[in-house]
Amino acid sequence: MKKNRSNKHTKEIEVNGHLIDSMILTRIFDRIMDLQGDFEVKEFKIGQGKNDYSYAKLAVTGKNESHLSQMLNEIYSAGGISVELESVQYVKVKKNSVLPDNFYSTTNNPTFIYLNNKWIKVNHQMMDKAIVVDPIKNRAVCTMLRDIQKGDFVVVGEDGIKIVPPERPREGLDTFQFMSSHTSTEKPIQSISSKLARDLVSIKKKNGKIVIVGGPAIVHTGAVTSLSQLIRMGFVQGILAGNALLIHDVEHALLGTSLGIDVKHGSSTHMGHRNHILAVNELFKAGSVKQLVKSGKLNSGIFYECEKNKIPYVLAGSIRDDGPAPDVITDVVKAQKQYQKVLSNADLVIMLSTMLHSIAVGNMIPSTVKVVAIDINPSSVTKLLDRGTGQAIGVVSDVGSFLPILINDIKKLSKS
């Protein structure tokens, strides 16, 4: 602890919560010292029980006004607020999709603004968005740049904003936790699968929502059967993917191949290079997945199970796509909005071997949503964490090997 220098570049901040075991206070101290600032602990009350909050009041001193402001921005992001409550500042937008120069950019953590003498929760929490305020109705909502309208009131500066950082769950280490976000090839897969299975069963019992984000490697690795089984068992309430997963899934269902490779035997097939185009063609002939299922041609696979079990799915197109298939949304703005609808009120998102879709989804959900990212490539999981989805658990494993273990663990729990 450094001694506070008494000068005009000092401000008192306070922070509440599970400050010690969730390392909230440690993060604040680290950020102050990394920026070469000073602080003095004016008051510190430690919660007596595991569910009790702790409280700390700090005087933070900077070298000048700019230095102090830089430190305060870091402290506010870590959960601190000013002792002297100041109302949130906002200005009227002058042009559609154009923000004021000093607009506030959101994190994915739960956020509150001090408006009309009370704290108001910001709705639809997402990272890297603006906050639009309705001062009459006392409402605030995270809003994308493209949706900003002339006349909207947008939050500016850092005053009157409170962020609630993730905290260590109170249940203890025996429960599957999304706070353990480090990624390692040496994590015990069986243990992770067992904990994830318990979480899946718990969410299902509570009628919660589990969303799968998937890439074509699900088909390449032979995981179609396992994911299809998860859908039938009621552990999937939505699937988000791109054109490739659909095409490879349909190719596998019709021909037993994925990009012309026999999935069962791992061998190439004669003229197999045309198989994925054949799958695209069959979808165009039918007009949609639903119609292909109704025709009787498609009678297995991930999207067959989605249609049979009325599970919503959204497929976002890209410039790499063959076709793309009729069900694929080629307007990325529309696709993003549909993704957000499926993700609404999600309890758990499981990301299976898809880096780009995983990062995109991570940017759409608050830090309170549990995330499990499973990929054989450690860098795919690391990039997800580095781009802000810090609550994610990274599982370095082949999805074709991991999902059957998960299914088996779920069945064991169902029997117990």
C-alpha positions in Angstrom: 0.0 0.0 0.0 1.3 3.4 -0.9 0.7 6.5 1.1 -1.7 9.0 -0.4 -0.3 12.4 -1.4 -2.7 15.2 -0.4 -3.3 17.2 -3.6 -6.1 18.2 -5.8 -5.6 15.2 -8.1 -7.1 12.8 -5.5 -10.5 11.1 -5.5 -12.2 8.8 -3.1 -13.7 5.6 -4.6 -15.5 2.7 -2.9 -16.1 -0.9 -3.9 -18.6 -3.5 -2.5 -18.7 -7.3 -3.1 -16.7 -10.4 -2.6 -13.5 -8.4 -2.8 -11.0 -10.9 -1.5 -11.9 -14.4 -2.8 -13.0 -12.9 -6.2 -9.8 -10.8 -6.2 -11.7 -7.7 -7.1 -9.7 -5.5 -4.7 -6.4 -7.1 -5.9 -7.2 -6.2 -9.5 -7.9 -2.6 -8.4 -4.6 -2.3 -6.5 -2.7 -3.9 -9.5 -4.2 -1.4 -12.0 -3.3 1.6 -9.8 0.3 0.4 -9.3 0.7 -0.6 -13.0 -0.2 3.0 -13.8 2.3 4.3 -11.2 -0.4 5.9 -9.1 -0.8 6.2 -5.3 -3.6 5.0 -3.0 -4.6 5.0 0.6 -7.1 2.6 2.2 -9.4 4.8 4.2 -11.8 2.1 5.3 -11.9 -1.7 4.9 -14.7 -4.0 6.2 -14.4 -7.7 5.6 -17.5 -9.9 5.3 -17.7 -12.4 8.1 -19.4 -15.2 6.1 -19.0 -16.6 2.6 -22.1 -14.9 1.4 -21.3 -11.5 3.1 -20.0 -8.6 1.1 -16.8 -6.7 2.0 -16.4 -3.0 1.6 -13.4 -0.8 0.9 -12.9 3.0 0.5 -9.8 4.2 -1.2 -8.2 7.6 -1.9 -6.6 7.4 -5.3 -4.0 10.0 -6.3 -2.6 10.8 -9.7 0.3 12.9 -10.9 -2.2 15.2 -12.8 -5.8 15.3 -13.8 -5.2 13.2 -16.9 -3.3 10.6 -15.0 -6.0 10.4 -12.3 -8.7 10.1 -15.0 -6.8 7.2 -16.6 -6.6 5.4 -13.2 -10.3 6.0 -12.4 -11.3 4.5 -15.8 -9.5 1.3 -14.9 -10.9 1.3 -11.3 -14.5 1.8 -12.5 -14.1 -1.1 -15.0 -13.0 -3.3 -12.1 -16.1 -2.4 -10.1 -15.2 0.7 -8.1 -17.4 3.8 -8.0 -16.9 7.4 -6.8 -17.9 8.1 -3.2 -19.4 11.3 -4.3 -22.3 10.0 -6.3 -22.6 11.9 -9.6 -25.5 11.6 -12.1 -24.7 9.9 -15.4 -24.0 12.4 -18.2 -25.7 12.0 -21.6 -26.1 14.1 -24.7 -28.5 14.1 -27.6 -27.4 12.5 -30.8 -27.4 14.8 -33.8 -27.1 12.2 -36.6 -28.1 8.6 -37.1 -25.3 6.1 -36.3 -23.0 8.8 -35.1 -22.0 8.9 -31.4 -20.7 11.9 -29.4 -16.9 12.0 -29.3 -16.7 11.1 -25.6 -19.3 8.3 -25.6 -19.1 5.6 -23.0 -18.2 2.1 -24.4 -19.7 -0.8 -22.5 -18.1 -4.0 -21.2 -19.9 -7.3 -21.1 -20.3 -7.1 -17.3 -23.6 -6.1 -15.6 -23.7 -2.3 -15.7 -25.8 0.3 -13.8 -26.2 4.1 -14.3 -27.0 6.6 -11.6 -30.1 8.4 -13.1 -32.7 10.6 -11.3 -31.1 9.8 -7.9 -31.2 6.0 -8.2 -29.2 3.2 -9.9 -30.8 1.9 -13.1 -29.7 -1.5 -14.6 -28.6 -1.3 -18.3 -30.6 -3.8 -20.3 -29.3 -6.1 -23.1 -25.7 -6.0 -21.8 -23.1 -6.5 -24.4 -19.5 -5.4 -24.8 -18.4 -2.5 -27.1 -21.8 -0.8 -27.3 -23.2 2.6 -26.4 -25.8 3.2 -23.7 -29.0 4.9 -24.8 -30.9 6.6 -21.9 -34.6 7.4 -21.6 -34.5 9.9 -18.7 -38.3 10.1 -18.5 -38.9 6.4 -18.2 -35.7 5.7 -16.2 -34.5 3.2 -18.7 -31.1 2.4 -20.3 -30.1 -0.1 -22.9 -26.9 -1.2 -24.7 -27.3 -0.2 -28.3 -25.2 -1.0 -31.4 -23.7 1.9 -33.4 -25.9 1.2 -36.4 -29.0 1.4 -34.3 -28.3 4.8 -32.8 -30.9 7.3 -33.9 -30.9 11.1 -34.1 -32.5 12.4 -30.9 -31.3 9.5 -28.7 -29.7 10.3 -25.5 -26.3 8.6 -25.3 -24.1 8.2 -22.1 -20.8 10.1 -22.2 -17.9 10.1 -19.8 -17.4 7.9 -16.8 -19.5 9.6 -14.1 -22.5 7.8 -12.7 -21.6 4.4 -14.0 -21.2 1.2 -11.9 -19.9 -2.1 -13.2 -20.4 -5.4 -11.4 -17.4 -7.6 -12.2 -17.6 -11.5 -12.2 -17.4 -13.0 -8.7 -16.3 -16.5 -7.5 -19.5 -18.6 -7.2 -20.6 -19.3 -3.7 -21.2 -23.0 -4.4 -17.6 -24.1 -4.1 -15.1 -25.9 -6.3 -17.1 -29.1 -6.6 -19.6 -27.3 -8.9 -18.8 -26.6 -12.5 -17.6 -23.0 -12.5 -17.0 -20.6 -15.3 -14.6 -18.5 -13.3 -11.8 -21.0 -13.9 -11.1 -19.5 -17.3 -7.6 -20.6 -18.0 -6.9 -22.9 -20.9 -4.6 -25.9 -20.8 -4.0 -29.0 -22.8 -3.3 -30.8 -19.5 -6.8 -30.3 -18.0 -8.4 -33.6 -17.2 -11.1 -34.1 -19.9 -13.1 -36.7 -17.9 -13.3 -34.3 -14.9 -14.4 -31.4 -17.0 -17.0 -33.5 -18.9 -18.4 -34.7 -15.6 -18.8 -31.2 -14.2 -20.3 -30.0 -17.5 -22.8 -32.9 -17.5 -23.9 -31.9 -14.0 -24.4 -28.3 -15.1 -26.4 -29.4 -18.2 -28.7 -31.6 -16.1 -29.2 -28.8 -13.6 -30.1 -26.2 -16.3 -32.5 -28.7 -17.9 -34.3 -29.3 -14.6 -34.8 -25.6 -14.2 -36.1 -25.3 -17.8 -33.0 -23.2 -18.6 -31.6 -22.4 -22.0 -28.5 -24.0 -23.6 -27.2 -22.8 -27.0 -24.7 -24.6 -29.2 -22.3 -22.6 -31.5 -20.9 -25.1 -34.0 -18.4 -25.4 -36.8 -18.1 -28.0 -39.6 -15.5 -29.9 -37.6 -18.4 -31.4 -35.7 -19.1 -33.4 -38.9 -15.5 -34.0 -39.8 -14.7 -35.6 -36.4 -17.7 -37.8 -36.3 -19.6 -35.9 -33.6 -22.9 -35.6 -35.5 -24.4 -38.6 -33.7 -23.5 -37.2 -30.2 -24.8 -33.7 -30.9 -28.0 -35.2 -32.5 -28.4 -37.2 -29.3 -28.0 -34.1 -27.1 -30.8 -32.4 -29.1 -33.1 -35.5 -28.7 -32.4 -35.6 -25.0 -33.5 -32.0 -24.6 -30.2 -30.4 -23.8 -30.1 -28.0 -26.8 -32.5 -25.0 -27.1 -30.8 -23.3 -30.0 -28.0 -23.7 -32.6 -25.9 -20.9 -34.2 -23.6 -21.7 -37.1 -22.7 -20.9 -40.7 -23.4 -22.5 -44.0 -20.6 -25.0 -43.7 -22.1 -26.9 -40.7 -25.4 -27.3 -42.5 -23.9 -28.5 -45.8 -21.5 -31.0 -44.2 -24.3 -32.3 -42.0 -26.6 -32.8 -45.0 -23.7 -34.3 -47.0 -23.0 -36.7 -44.1 -26.7 -37.7 -43.8 -27.2 -38.3 -47.5 -23.8 -39.8 -48.4 -21.9 -40.6 -45.2 -19.1 -38.2 -46.2 -17.8 -34.8 -45.1 -16.0 -33.0 -48.0 -15.9 -36.3 -49.8 -14.1 -38.2 -46.9 -15.9 -41.2 -45.6 -16.5 -40.2 -41.9 -16.8 -43.8 -40.7 -13.7 -45.2 -42.4 -11.6 -42.0 -42.9 -11.0 -42.7 -46.5 -11.6 -40.6 -49.6 -14.4 -41.6 -52.0 -14.6 -41.7 -55.8 -15.7 -38.2 -57.1 -16.1 -37.2 -53.4 -15.1 -33.6 -54.1 -18.6 -33.0 -55.6 -20.5 -34.3 -52.6 -20.8 -31.0 -50.7 -22.1 -29.4 -53.9 -24.6 -32.3 -54.2 -25.8 -31.5 -50.7 -26.2 -27.8 -51.6 -28.1 -28.8 -54.8 -30.5 -31.1 -52.8 -31.3 -28.2 -50.4 -32.0 -25.9 -53.4 -34.3 -28.6 -55.0 -36.2 -28.9 -51.7 -36.2 -25.2 -51.0 -35.3 -25.5 -47.3 -34.2 -28.0 -44.6 -37.8 -28.3 -43.5 -38.9 -29.3 -46.9 -36.0 -31.8 -47.3 -37.0 -33.4 -44.1 -40.7 -33.5 -45.2 -39.7 -35.2 -48.5 -38.1 -38.0 -46.6 -34.7 -37.6 -48.2 -33.2 -36.1 -45.0 -33.8 -38.5 -42.1 -30.8 -38.0 -39.8 -28.3 -35.5 -38.6 -28.1 -32.3 -36.6 -30.6 -30.2 -38.6 -33.0 -33.1 -39.1 -33.2 -33.3 -35.3 -33.6 -29.5 -35.0 -36.6 -29.7 -37.4 -38.1 -32.8 -35.6 -37.7 -31.3 -32.2 -38.5 -27.7 -33.1 -35.1 -26.3 -32.1 -34.4 -22.9 -33.6 -31.2 -22.5 -35.6 -29.6 -19.5 -37.3 -27.1 -19.9 -40.1 -24.9 -16.9 -41.0 -23.4 -16.7 -44.4 -20.0 -15.5 -45.6 -18.1 -14.9 -48.8 -16.6 -18.4 -48.6 -19.9 -20.2 -48.9 -20.9 -22.6 -51.7 -24.5 -21.8 -52.5 -25.1 -20.7 -49.8 -28.1 -22.9 -48.8 -31.6 -21.5 -48.9 -31.8 -21.3 -45.1 -28.6 -19.3 -44.7 -28.9 -15.5 -44.0 -26.5 -13.7 -46.2 -27.2 -10.2 -44.7 -24.8 -10.2 -41.8 -26.8 -7.5 -39.9 -29.9 -9.6 -40.1 -28.0 -12.7 -39.2 -26.5 -11.0 -36.1 -29.9 -9.9 -35.0 -31.2 -13.4 -35.3 -28.2 -14.7 -33.3 -29.1 -12.2 -30.6 -32.7 -13.5 -30.4 -31.6 -17.1 -29.9 -29.0 -16.0 -27.3 -31.5 -14.0 -25.3 -31.8 -15.4 -21.7 -29.3 -18.1 -22.4 -27.9 -19.9 -19.3 -25.0 -21.7 -21.0 -23.3 -21.4 -24.4 -21.3 -24.4 -25.7 -18.9 -23.5 -28.5 -17.8 -26.5 -30.6 -14.7 -26.1 -32.9 -15.5 -22.7 -34.4 -13.2 -19.7 -33.7 -14.9 -16.9 -35.7 -18.5 -17.8 -34.7 -17.4 -18.3 -31.1 -15.7 -14.9 -30.9 -18.8 -13.2 -32.5 -21.2 -14.9 -30.0 -18.9 -14.0 -27.1 -19.3 -10.3 -28.0 -23.1 -10.7 -27.9 -23.5 -12.1 -24.4 -23.0 -10.7 -20.9 -20.3 -12.1 -18.6 -23.0 -13.7 -16.5 -23.7 -16.3 -19.2 -21.6 -19.5 -18.7 -19.4 -20.4 -21.7 -17.6 -23.6 -22.6 -15.4 -23.6 -25.7 -14.2 -26.9 -27.0 -11.6 -27.0 -29.7 -8.5 -29.1 -30.6 -6.6 -25.9 -31.3 -5.6 -24.1 -28.0 -5.2 -20.8 -29.8 -8.8 -20.8 -30.9 -9.9 -20.9 -27.2 -7.2 -18.4 -26.2 -8.4 -15.9 -28.8 -11.9 -16.1 -27.5 -10.7 -15.2 -24.0 -8.4 -12.5 -25.2 -11.3 -10.8 -27.1 -13.3 -10.3 -23.9 -15.1 -13.5 -23.1 -13.2 -13.9 -19.9 -15.8 -16.1 -18.3 -15.2 -19.0 -20.8 -13.7 -22.3 -19.9 -11.4 -23.6 -22.6 -11.4 -27.3 -23.2 -8.6 -28.4 -25.6 -10.0 -31.6 -27.1 -11.4 -33.1 -30.3 -15.1 -32.6 -30.2 -15.6 -36.1 -31.7 -13.9 -37.5 -28.6 -15.3 -35.2 -26.0 -19.0 -35.3 -26.8 -19.4 -39.1 -26.5 -17.8 -38.8 -23.0 -20.2 -36.0 -22.1 -23.2 -38.1 -23.3 -22.1 -41.0 -21.2 -21.7 -38.7 -18.1 -25.2 -37.3 -18.6 -26.6 -40.9 -18.8 -24.9 -41.8 -15.6 -26.4 -38.8 -13.8 -29.9 -39.8 -15.2 -29.6 -43.2 -13.6 -28.4 -42.0 -10.2 
